[in-house]
């Protein structure tokens, strides 16, 4: 009886009505793999002291603050946010500002996932899933938009390619490796249907990346090819195709084949993550916190973009290595940790949903959206990610697809994926960028046009 009263008090303090709770309990809200992964880093808040506050309004405010900031295991990283702001205004140095901003982005990204899940309790699975599909990689998207605003096209390309490589090789590889070692005497199985859908879309994205590069080299080689447009035109057309494919993917995921993507939460009653189905933040508060944290992420992203070259020079590391390796690891650290935890628990469907789902979202949504936004801003952002980056991306997709083709997993598959990631990371570590390469805005710079005549 006491526990029931305590739960009712939690719901009332969060500002939730009974009808919404009843609907959630009857129909659920379609928790996705991203939600499940991030929730593995959450912890239940002790509201004993807050419940003794006499003032109802103050009690509600304190309850929301406690749920937002103390409801995550990443709470110790929150001080990095005000420290980053202080480093900016008191001129601590670019390296300190860059490092503190990266650390501050880790808990903020996890809290955005938490808030989108809370909103999904009220909006239902379709709207909640759509919100998660657009906010799941908010950090990468915001960093890309600020880099475009500064004209740092190469930084945008490196960070987006790095996000896809990180999800496919580092996250999935570490998860399969650790999960295989933890379940040596169990055969780890997963549903291939979701993996096949994601790998198919990733191959489509790789084709759209490859075509502008091949188009450019075919024209410049003088093979008698006549072109009526530039690689920029082809990139913009391909981006529209990719966004249409992503829209079809969302309709497939949220409407017609939702059962393939909804995480099965299992029968383990002792699993706190699986059994946690309580609304702890009201809808107005969740929306307000989501907007506020998105603004803070934007501020820290601005710091990251403006200081990455100086920090790279200070550390003696190339900008490409920081963009391709360091930024993606930090941006998705919360989801990545959750994916590994579920691999330990032999729940590979959730792990695959996180790694492949994030890679698909970056490839088919964030990348083409960056091209379209650059088009609107007058920045000549294209899909030609250059030979080394595109080759690494295609090989990562192919290795991942072959590793998942039989629906089973063991530690050797994860180890091979990890070694692929280490090899690619070593390549970009030894690659030194020319000075000011990331400032190649290409605004107003002419692109390859149709000047090649047919060979006689």
Protein Blocks (a to p, Z undefined) as FASTA:
>chain_A
ZZmmmmmmmmmmnopafklmmmmmmnonoiafklmmmmmmgccddfklmmmpmblklmmm
mmmmmmmmmmpfklmmmmmmmmmmmmmmnonojklmmmmmmmmmmmmmmmmmmmmmmmmm
mnojklmmmmmmmmmmmmmmmmmmmmmmnopaklmmmmmmmmmmmmmmmmmmmmmmmmmm
mmmmbccdddfklmmmmmmmmmmmmmmmmmmmmmmmmmmnonopacfbdfklmmmmmmmm
mmmmmmmmmmmmmmmmmmmmmccebjafklmklmpccdfbdfklmmmmmmmmmmmmmmmm
mmmmmmmmmmmmmnopafklmmmmmmmmmmmmmmmmmmmmmmmnopaklmmmmmmmmmmm
mmmmmmmmmmmmmmmnopacdfbeojklmmmmmmmmmmmmmmmmnopacfklmmmmmmmm
mmmmmmmmmpccdehklmmnogoiacdddfbccdZZ
